[in-house]
Amino acid sequence: MVDIQPFQIIIVICFLAALLAVQIFVKRFGRHGSLKLSGQPIQIVQSLSLGQKERLMLVRVREVDILVGQAKQGAITLLPLPDSSVSQESKDA
């Protein structure tokens, strides 16, 4: 018969706690359109495909709208927008 030591039980409990923490992290950050950093969300408000690998995105970071261009070479900030410009257009539509 195998003797189970108390430290072995503690190791198993720590391993299960780590698995639970990873599951919670993946559920929280893995599948959502926004990522929370220090309580401030980053959201992709709109996205427009301009070609096969080119895209124009409206990104909201800490309540500031930023127009971002994305191509196969990378992404570049095109224009930071005032707070009210997109909000007014969304309300009018």
LUMNUFI-59126 format. One record per residue: residue number from 1; x, y, z of N, C-alpha, C in turn. Coordinates in steps of 0.1 Angstrom, whole numbers. Each point is the difference from the previous one (the first is absolute). Layout:
N
(NUM, (X, Y, Z), (X, Y, Z), (X, Y, Z))
...
END
This chain:
93
(1, (8, -12, 0), (-8, 12, 0), (9, 12, 0))
(2, (-5, 11, -7), (8, 12, -1), (-4, 10, 11))
(3, (11, 5, 6), (-3, 11, 10), (0, 13, -7))
(4, (-11, 8, 3), (-1, 14, -5), (5, 9, 11))
(5, (10, 8, -4), (5, 10, 9), (-8, 13, -1))
(6, (0, 8, 11), (-7, 12, 0), (4, 10, -10))
(7, (13, 1, -3), (5, 9, -10), (-5, -4, -14))
(8, (-2, -12, -3), (-6, -5, -13), (-14, 5, -1))
(9, (-8, 0, 10), (-13, 6, 0), (0, 15, -3))
(10, (9, 7, 6), (2, 14, -1), (4, 3, -15))
(11, (9, -8, -6), (4, 2, -14), (-12, -2, -9))
(12, (-8, -10, 2), (-11, -2, -8), (-11, 11, 1))
(13, (-2, 5, 12), (-9, 11, 2), (5, 13, -7))
(14, (13, 3, 1), (6, 11, -7), (-1, -1, -15))
(15, (2, -12, -5), (-2, -2, -15), (-14, 2, -4))
(16, (-10, -5, 7), (-14, 2, -4), (-3, 15, 1))
(17, (5, 7, 10), (-3, 14, 1), (6, 8, -12))
(18, (12, -4, -4), (6, 7, -12), (-8, -3, -12))
(19, (-5, -12, -2), (-9, -3, -11), (-13, 8, 0))
(20, (-5, 2, 11), (-12, 8, 2), (3, 15, -4))
(21, (11, 5, 5), (4, 14, -3), (2, 2, -15))
(22, (6, -10, -7), (2, 1, -14), (-14, 0, -7))
(23, (-9, -9, 4), (-13, 0, -6), (-7, 13, 1))
(24, (0, 6, 12), (-6, 13, 2), (6, 11, -8))
(25, (13, 0, -2), (7, 10, -8), (-4, -2, -15))
(26, (-1, -12, -5), (-3, -2, -14), (-15, 4, -2))
(27, (-9, -3, 9), (-14, 3, -2), (-1, 16, 0))
(28, (8, 6, 9), (-2, 15, 1), (6, 7, -12))
(29, (12, -4, -5), (7, 8, -10), (1, -7, -13))
(30, (-4, -13, -2), (2, -7, -12), (-10, 2, -11))
(31, (-13, 2, 3), (-10, 0, -11), (-7, 13, -1))
(32, (3, 10, 7), (-7, 13, -1), (6, 10, -10))
(33, (-8, 9, -4), (4, 11, -9), (7, 11, 7))
(34, (0, -1, 13), (7, 11, 8), (10, -7, 10))
(35, (10, 7, 3), (10, -4, 9), (1, 10, 11))
(36, (-1, -4, 12), (1, 9, 11), (14, 2, 5))
(37, (5, 12, 0), (13, 3, 6), (-2, 10, 11))
(38, (3, -3, 12), (-2, 9, 11), (-14, 6, 1))
(39, (-9, -8, -4), (-14, 5, 1), (-5, 8, -12))
(40, (8, 2, -10), (-3, 8, -11), (-1, -9, -13))
(41, (-12, -1, -6), (-1, -9, -12), (6, 6, -12))
(42, (5, -9, -9), (4, 3, -13), (-10, -8, -9))
(43, (-7, 8, -9), (-10, -6, -8), (2, 3, -15))
(44, (-3, -9, -9), (-1, 3, -14), (-14, 3, -2))
(45, (-3, 13, -3), (-13, 5, -2), (-6, -4, -14))
(46, (8, 2, -10), (-3, -3, -14), (12, -5, -7))
(47, (-2, -8, -11), (11, -5, -8), (-5, 0, -14))
(48, (8, 5, -9), (-3, 0, -14), (11, -6, -9))
(49, (-3, -10, -7), (10, -6, -9), (2, 8, -12))
(50, (12, 3, -3), (3, 8, -12), (7, -8, -11))
(51, (3, -12, 3), (7, -9, -10), (2, -13, 7))
(52, (8, -9, -6), (2, -13, 5), (7, 0, 13))
(53, (10, 9, 2), (7, 1, 12), (1, 14, 7))
(54, (-9, 9, -6), (0, 13, 6), (-14, 2, 7))
(55, (1, 7, 11), (-12, 3, 8), (1, 13, 7))
(56, (-11, 6, 1), (-1, 13, 7), (-9, -3, 13))
(57, (5, 4, 12), (-7, -3, 12), (-1, 12, 8))
(58, (-12, 1, 7), (-2, 11, 10), (1, -7, 13))
(59, (10, 4, 8), (3, -6, 13), (-3, 10, 11))
(60, (-6, -4, 11), (-3, 9, 11), (9, -5, 12))
(61, (8, 9, 4), (9, -2, 12), (-3, 11, 10))
(62, (-4, -4, 12), (-3, 9, 11), (-9, 12, -5))
(63, (-11, -4, -7), (-9, 10, -5), (5, 9, -10))
(64, (11, -3, -7), (6, 8, -11), (0, -9, -12))
(65, (-6, 5, -11), (-1, -7, -12), (12, 3, -9))
(66, (6, -11, -6), (12, 1, -8), (-2, -7, -13))
(67, (3, 6, -11), (-1, -7, -13), (13, -7, -3))
(68, (0, -13, -2), (12, -8, -2), (0, -6, -14))
(69, (10, 0, -7), (1, -7, -13), (9, -12, 2))
(70, (-4, -11, -5), (7, -13, 1), (3, -6, -14))
(71, (12, -3, -3), (4, -6, -12), (9, -12, 3))
(72, (5, -7, -10), (9, -11, 3), (13, 4, 6))
(73, (4, 13, -2), (13, 5, 6), (-2, 3, 15))
(74, (-12, 2, 5), (-3, 3, 14), (-11, 10, 1))
(75, (-2, 5, 12), (-11, 10, 3), (6, 14, 3))
(76, (-8, 10, -4), (5, 14, 3), (-12, 8, 4))
(77, (2, 9, 9), (-10, 9, 5), (-2, 11, -11))
(78, (-12, 1, -5), (-2, 10, -10), (-5, 13, 5))
(79, (-9, -1, 10), (-7, 13, 5), (-6, -3, 13))
(80, (4, 8, 10), (-8, -1, 13), (-12, 9, -2))
(81, (-12, -5, 4), (-12, 7, -3), (-5, 6, 13))
(82, (-7, 12, 0), (-6, 6, 12), (-11, -10, 5))
(83, (-3, 1, 13), (-10, -9, 6), (-14, 1, -6))
(84, (-4, 12, -4), (-14, 1, -4), (-2, -4, -15))
(85, (10, -1, -8), (-2, -1, -15), (-7, -14, -3))
(86, (4, -11, 6), (-6, -12, -3), (-13, -2, 8))
(87, (0, 5, 12), (-12, -1, 8), (-12, 6, -6))
(88, (2, 12, -5), (-11, 8, -7), (-5, -8, -12))
(89, (9, -5, -8), (-4, -7, -12), (-8, -13, 3))
(90, (4, -7, 11), (-7, -12, 4), (-14, 3, 5))
(91, (-1, 11, 7), (-13, 4, 5), (-10, 5, -11))
(92, (6, 6, -10), (-8, 5, -11), (-5, -11, -9))
(93, (7, -11, -1), (-3, -11, -9), (-12, -9, 5))
END
